[in-house]
Amino acid sequence: MGGTVFGRETPLGYIETVAGELFLESSRDLARLSAAYDNLRMLARSPAESMKFVKELSEHGA
């Protein structure tokens, strides 16, 4: 296991917030970040569903 990504041996997580950037390195933080990302992907609409939703909003108002 391992390998070099962007000159780094270990994984790095990045979150941009209104308070600034966060860089995560611990395996626990990276696991939580990955789980949150997976949950968002699972809940997200498909591109076609998103386009339909935006079109309906523009036609009928929000």
ZAMARGU-4260 file (C-alpha; in steps of 0.2 Angstrom, whole numbers, plus 5000, padded with zeros to 4 digits):
<rodrens>
0) 5000/5000/5000 | 5006/5018/4998 | 5013/5027/4984 | 5016/5045/4980 | 5002/5057/4975
5) 5007/5075/4971 | 5024/5071/4980 | 5016/5065/4996 | 5017/5048/5003 | 5001/5049/5013
10) 4983/5054/5008 | 4978/5072/5011 | 4960/5078/5013 | 4955/5096/5008 | 4940/5106/5014
15) 4936/5124/5009 | 4925/5133/5021 | 4920/5151/5024 | 4933/5151/5039 | 4947/5145/5027
20) 4955/5129/5021 | 4957/5113/5031 | 4969/5100/5027 | 4966/5083/5034 | 4979/5070/5036
25) 4974/5058/5050 | 4966/5041/5045 | 4951/5045/5056 | 4948/5062/5048 | 4950/5055/5031
30) 4938/5041/5034 | 4925/5054/5040 | 4928/5065/5025 | 4926/5050/5013 | 4910/5044/5022
35) 4903/5062/5021 | 4907/5063/5002 | 4900/5046/4999 | 4884/5051/5007 | 4883/5067/4997
40) 4885/5057/4981 | 4872/5044/4986 | 4859/5058/4989 | 4864/5069/4974 | 4852/5069/4959
45) 4859/5063/4942 | 4864/5076/4930 | 4848/5073/4920 | 4837/5075/4936 | 4846/5091/4941
50) 4843/5098/4924 | 4825/5094/4925 | 4823/5101/4942 | 4832/5118/4937 | 4821/5119/4922
55) 4805/5116/4932 | 4811/5129/4945 | 4814/5142/4931 | 4797/5139/4924 | 4786/5138/4940
60) 4797/5149/4951 | 4805/5144/4967
</rodrens>
